[in-house]
Amino acid sequence: MKTPWLDTSEYPFSPNYFQIDGHRLHYIDEGKGQTLLFVHGTPSWSFDFRNVIKDLRGNFRCLAIDHMGFGLSDKPERYDYSTQNHSKTLERFVSGLQLDNITLVLHDFGGPIGIDFAMRHPEKVKRLVILNSWLWSSENDPEFIKLNRILKSPLLPFLYRYLNFSPRFILPGSFGEKKLPKHLLKQYTKPFSSPGERNGALAFARSLLHDQGWFEGLWEKRHLISDKPTLFIWGMKDPAVKPHNLEKFVSGFPNSSVVKLASCGHFPQEEEPLAVVRAIRGFH
């Protein structure tokens, strides 16, 4: 796969590929030690964890996948990009690589994807690290009610497919005090170079519209994993997933600790990677 846009000084990792139904799922596998498995959200990819992994790979085995349709993974036009299928793919990946005693590091949509997997295989998961995510229906949340109008708009597919709306506008707009430089923004927009490569991001937007019941079902089953040591690392200036989501998470996971990052927005791993590294090291 030719990726002339990839900044290998920022992302100096060897590529690995896992086969999923004839398609290639890209992942990185760095370092040795206890397994940390990083699961990204939208519209990002394993790139956003790069600085965390560069530091932690000295003491841990750090694996990070790119969901199908994202990053350096294949982006077939016809594919099941549902959130539920991403979780099944994660399950196949863990099984294929025979991973055990995993610390899941989950962000954004990676939260429900990874937690759904953990609920099916609690024996494989030792700890959870969750950054700015959710695990329940947001249907009654005032912020989501506003967003819902946009999600229902017939213009949404056009915005996502032809304007690359999610990485170009939503992602940089979700940062806190530290803004994303243009040279780094390019690493988030270029994986979606053509309209045919943008179906994965569009599917996550549609998941927000159609999967609220599924998210709520996960919350109702939280007892399956709520005893596991859990660390919440939270950007407190996130304009999308606000602090009340952190409070709800903590209420449902009694064996948890919290690191609040006051100046961070939605991407703590990109905005303050050293703080994220310190938190994860302190958790182990």
Order of alpha helices (4+ residues) and beta strands (2+ residues): beta-beta-beta-alpha-beta-alpha-beta-alpha-beta-alpha-alpha-alpha-alpha-alpha-beta-alpha-beta-alpha-alpha
